[in-house]
Structures are given as structure tokens and as C-alpha cells.
Amino acid sequence: MRHLVFAGFCLSLTVLQACSPSVETAKKPAVATVETLYGEGHAYYVDRNLDSAAAVLRRAVAADSGYVPALTELADVQYELAMRMSTEDDPARLSLFRSARSCLVRLEALGNGESGLYERICELSVALSDNRSFLKYAKKNAEKFPFDRQMYNLGLAYYQTADYPSAVRVLREASEKFKSSSYIGGFYRTLGLAYMRQDRDQTATRTLETGLQAVDKKLAEVRPAGQNPSSPEIRRLSDDRIAILMTLRKLFTTYKEQQKLERIERLLRDAGQIK
């Protein structure tokens, strides 16, 4: 009898234990990896939520400064955010430019040697008035990709760092090598300015007159070919043509060459630049 009572007690205890609520083990929060952070930031980027994308992508880069997808996209996001700001000297805009450039410089150090990357670093360096950085990366770009745009940027970078002999050397070579380039006006315009900086105004005048002829020839070639009047090529040529005319106007005014001045002012009036 005692045996039965004890057995019943044990059975009841077992049933009670089985029916009692179980104790759940607390789940540990998932650790955010650079991949998951990049995925989240990329999703924000695709949705055009740039502020959130930048915040998350910064966390991804902080987690792994060598993670190329996050660096690449963070540079793009910060550049786009900066370009939304209309005031060029806005401290927030310049800060975003610096951060974007830092990402691109890091990408270059990791082995990205694409021309587009160098050109964007150059563009940001110019926006930040950092002529030394502009020259550094313009050199790298021109060494790897010795084409018209790269040579133009290199010549301009030498000019902006006041290395006028080097600017003359690069731009003279470029103007001979790329005669049919849409940068032909830029070559001659900057070359003429470099001569002026060296007190070689007569050489500058001849150079600018040659440049004007070269630009007019190139414009005559591209306009009948059905080029859009607002295409980057035509805009570039037209802007360089006006800049050359303005510089010639200044030179002919300084040296009181009235007939030449009248011709240049007539061309400027035809272009709608003066009354």
C-alpha cells in the first residue's frame, strides 16, 4: 500500500513538471557584418534614401576599411549628397567632397587604377582647391592613359600649381598629338595663359590665334554631322572659343592693337558675349 501511494506521488509530480511552462533561452542579437551593413546601405541607395545610405555605409567602412563595394558606394553617395547643395563653399558640401575623395584614394591604394577613378579624384581636388592633389592624380592618370582628356587635365594641373614650363611642354605635345580632339581649344587656351604667365605675350597671342582657328575648324566638322547643339563636345568647344576670344581681347586692349581688337569684339558680339 505504501508502495502504491509513493508511486502515485511520483506520477503526479511528473505530470506537473511536464505541464509547467518552459523557460526560453534569450536569443543573442545578430552581429552586423560588413556584408550585411553593405546590403542595408545598398538597399537605401537603391531607394534613393541617400542620408540613410551614407550613415549605414560609413558603419560598413568602419567595420572593414578595405571592403571595396562599401567604399565605392559610399564615395558615390557622398558625392551625390554634396552635389545637391547649391552653395559651392558650403562647409557641409566640402566635408562630403573630402570624405568621398578619401574613399576613392583608399580604393586607388587597394589597386583600383581606372581612369574614371583618377578623374573623379581630380574633380574633387579642384572643388577643394587642392592643386597638389589635382596634379598628383592627373599625373597618374596621364601616365596610365595618355589620351586627350588626361593630357588636358595634366597641363591644367601644372598651370594651377604655377609650373608653367611643364604646362607648356604637356599642352604643346597634346595640341600636336590630338588635333581633332574636342579638347583642342582647352589645349591652346591654357597654353596661351601659361605663356602670358611667363611674360611671353607675343607667343601667347600667336598661340591663341592658332587655337581659335583650330576650334572653328573643329566646330565646322561636328555641327554638320548632326551633333546636338547642347552636346558636351560642342559646349566644350564653344566655351573654349569664348575664353580664347576674351583673352585675345585683353591682349589687344593692353597693346592698343585697334584693328585686331575690333575683329575680336565683332566675333564676341556675334557670339552674344558683348553688346
Residue pairs with C-beta under 8 A, 6 or more apart in sequence:
30 36
32 59
32 63
33 63
34 60
34 63
34 64
34 67
34 70
37 56
37 57
37 59
37 60
37 63
37 70
38 57
38 60
38 67
38 69
38 70
38 73
40 56
41 52
41 53
41 54
41 55
41 56
41 57
41 59
41 60
41 70
41 73
41 74
41 77
42 53
42 69
42 73
44 50
44 52
44 53
44 56
45 53
45 57
45 73
45 76
45 77
50 77
50 80
50 81
51 81
53 73
53 77
54 74
54 77
54 78
54 81
57 70
57 73
57 74
57 77
58 74
60 67
60 70
60 74
61 67
61 70
61 71
61 74
61 103
64 70
65 71
65 106
66 106
66 110
68 107
68 110
68 112
71 103
71 106
71 107
71 110
72 103
72 107
74 99
74 100
74 103
75 100
75 101
75 103
75 104
75 107
75 120
76 100
78 96
78 97
78 99
78 100
78 103
79 96
79 97
79 100
79 120
79 124
81 96
82 93
82 94
82 96
82 97
82 100
85 92
85 93
85 96
87 93
88 127
94 127
94 128
97 124
97 127
97 128
98 124
98 128
100 124
101 121
101 124
101 125
101 128
101 133
104 117
104 120
104 121
104 124
105 121
107 117
108 117
108 118
108 121
108 137
108 140
113 140
113 144
115 141
115 144
115 145
115 150
118 137
118 138
118 140
118 141
118 144
118 145
118 150
119 141
119 149
119 150
119 153
121 133
121 137
122 134
122 137
122 138
122 141
122 153
122 157
125 131
125 133
125 134
125 137
126 134
131 157
131 160
131 161
132 161
134 153
134 157
134 160
134 161
135 154
135 157
135 158
135 160
135 161
138 150
138 153
138 154
138 156
138 157
139 154
139 157
141 150
141 153
141 154
142 150
142 151
142 153
142 154
142 170
147 178
148 174
148 178
148 181
148 182
148 183
149 183
151 170
151 171
151 173
151 174
151 177
151 178
151 183
151 187
152 171
152 174
152 183
152 186
152 187
152 190
154 170
155 167
155 170
155 171
155 174
155 187
155 190
155 191
156 167
156 186
156 190
158 164
158 166
158 167
158 170
159 167
159 190
159 193
159 194
159 197
162 197
164 194
164 195
164 197
164 198
165 198
167 190
167 191
167 194
168 191
168 194
168 195
168 198
171 187
171 188
171 190
171 191
171 194
172 191
174 181
174 183
174 187
175 184
175 187
175 188
175 191
175 211
175 214
178 184
178 187
179 214
180 218
180 221
181 187
182 218
182 222
182 232
182 233
182 236
182 237
183 236
184 211
184 214
184 215
184 218
184 237
184 240
185 211
185 214
185 215
185 218
185 236
185 237
185 239
185 240
185 241
185 243
185 244
186 236
186 240
187 211
188 207
188 208
188 210
188 211
188 212
188 214
188 215
188 240
188 244
189 208
189 211
189 240
189 243
189 244
189 247
191 207
191 211
192 204
192 205
192 207
192 208
192 211
192 244
192 247
193 204
193 247
195 201
195 203
195 204
195 207
196 204
196 247
196 251
201 251
201 254
201 255
204 247
204 251
205 248
205 251
208 244
208 247
208 248
208 251
209 248
211 240
211 244
212 241
212 244
212 245
212 248
215 237
215 240
215 241
215 244
216 241
218 237
219 234
219 237
219 238
219 241
222 233
222 234
222 237
223 229
223 234
227 233
227 234
228 234
238 271
241 271
242 268
242 271
242 273
245 264
245 267
245 268
245 271
245 273
246 268
246 273
248 260
248 264
249 261
249 264
249 265
249 268
252 258
252 260
252 261
252 264
253 261
265 274
268 274
269 275
